[in-house]
Amino acid sequence: MKKIVIIGGGFAGAHIARRLQNIYHVTLIDTKDYFEFTPGILRTIVSPKHMKKIQVLHTHYLHTTKLLRGEVTEFTAQDVFVGKKKIPYDYLFVCSGSRYNTPIKEKNVVLPNRADSLRKAHHQLESAKEVLIVGGGIVGVELAAEIIDFYPQKHLTLVHSKACLMERCDSQIQNYVENYFEKKGVTILYNQRLETKLGKFLLSSGEEVKTDLCFFCIGISPNTELFRKHFSSCLNERKQVIVDETLQLKGYPHIFVVGDLNDVAEEKTAQGAEKQAEIAVHNVLALEQKQKLESYHTFPKVMVISLGRFRAVLTYKQFVLTGFLPALMKWFVEWKTMMRYR
Ligand SMILES: Cc1cc2nc3c(=O)[nH]c(=O)nc-3n(C[C@H](O)[C@H](O)[C@H](O)COP(=O)(O)OP(=O)(O)OC[C@H]3O[C@@H](n4cnc5c(N)ncnc54)[C@H](O)[C@@H]3O)c2cc1C
């Protein structure tokens, strides 16, 4: 039986493991032992018990997959290395995703990568009076809205390097979100970058921002350190992995690179990662049956940007819907996705 190794148990890796586990000998290697619904993690900063609703152990839905917890540090065209362990493969799927990164190492700086890091910061948030969010993209906006919805008495400052929030979104959405924050008393500082000097948070204007707790929602980078040793020529200048339309690593038809870490030019989303995973599964089966491979094409996606518990903005192509209904839909998507894994 062919040996399949999957690196990363997020949206892409978990999907591939579920689809292939009854056909091949599948090993899933992940730094954590559970699947997490990332779009729901921001709620855990205000409601730590929400974590239970968005995490499920890999053992619950992968009954025939061999599970290995650990970090892959390197791989070759034949083997994957986890510490001193060498795992041979016939086909490899690299699905290690991406993460927020910052060179700033202050104690009161939080990166919204995992529910666990947000949950740990919950007590700090409870006692904080001044909260700073760096980055006015979708994640920065959703996080600011979660905090101000639960803690309307806190003073929240949002620093963004551009002239408007979520600059890739329609102006109707930007206006709706900016009005929402204005009503909630959130201070938004546009066209400013933030750096720290001697523990102080400084804007590009030179002004200091006093804060008890700071969230960094900028600087997302692909988890491609494992390519450095043997496949550094496969990375572009943004450290993304260069793939063919079929999601194969250039020059290595038996290696697929799927999800946030590849160079497919699209907004990186959970939906995109799952769709790519499905194409990669199709292609490995096609290779085995000597059939034609399928190409991945980007597609218009429904986006729901939540603004706390009871409000959201849904957008699809030119269509925009605001208010309670999209908030309800986001909750439904979370519930439906988690039901697939339970
Ligand atoms: C706060 C936040 C909110 C978001 N909201 C939305 C949303 O509302 N809608 C939407 O569609 N998308 C949203 N996204 C984006 C979405 O979560 C990602 O696009 C999606 O998770 C990508 O899936 P993936 O499988 O490529 O990577 P991931 O889901 O990140 O999975 C990567 C996995 O690989 C593991 N891993 C990493 N390196 C290694 C290694 N060296 N060895 C072993 N394992 C490794 C990680 O632990 C992780 O389990 C959000 C992202 C964030 C951070």
The ligand as a Gaussian input file, in Angstrom:
#p B3LYP/6-31G(d) Opt

LIG

0 1
 C       -7.621000      34.810000      13.458000
 C       -7.939000      34.250000      12.107000
 C       -9.228000      34.349000      11.596000
 C       -9.527000      33.816000      10.341000
 N      -10.821000      33.914000       9.877000
 C      -11.142000      33.314000       8.704000
 C      -12.507000      33.311000       8.236000
 O      -13.396000      33.886000       8.872000
 N      -12.798000      32.643000       7.086000
 C      -11.827000      31.994000       6.357000
 O      -12.151000      31.365000       5.332000
 N      -10.541000      31.992000       6.758000
 C      -10.174000      32.634000       7.911000
 N       -8.869000      32.624000       8.341000
 C       -7.835000      32.001000       7.479000
 C       -7.844000      30.496000       7.622000
 O       -7.840000      30.126000       8.972000
 C       -6.621000      29.905000       6.906000
 O       -6.637000      30.337000       5.563000
 C       -6.655000      28.380000       6.978000
 O       -6.540000      27.951000       8.315000
 C       -5.509000      27.796000       6.148000
 O       -5.504000      26.413000       6.260000
 P       -4.145000      25.585000       6.162000
 O       -4.523000      24.161000       6.284000
 O       -3.366000      26.037000       5.000000
 O       -3.288000      26.040000       7.447000
 P       -3.634000      25.941000       8.996000
 O       -5.093000      25.811000       9.200000
 O       -2.923000      27.084000       9.638000
 O       -2.956000      24.586000       9.457000
 C       -1.566000      24.416000       9.478000
 C       -1.249000      23.287000      10.420000
 O        0.122000      22.927000      10.273000
 C        0.745000      22.769000      11.541000
 N        2.175000      22.992000      11.336000
 C        2.788000      24.145000      11.014000
 N        4.126000      23.937000      10.836000
 C        4.321000      22.626000      11.069000
 C        5.490000      21.799000      11.054000
 N        6.698000      22.277000      10.727000
 N        5.361000      20.477000      11.371000
 C        4.139000      19.968000      11.670000
 N        3.010000      20.710000      11.691000
 C        3.104000      22.016000      11.385000
 C        0.034000      23.797000      12.404000
 O        0.105000      23.484000      13.777000
 C       -1.413000      23.656000      11.886000
 O       -2.071000      22.620000      12.546000
 C       -8.518000      33.170000       9.587000
 C       -7.225000      33.074000      10.104000
 C       -6.923000      33.603000      11.350000
 C       -5.519000      33.487000      11.916000

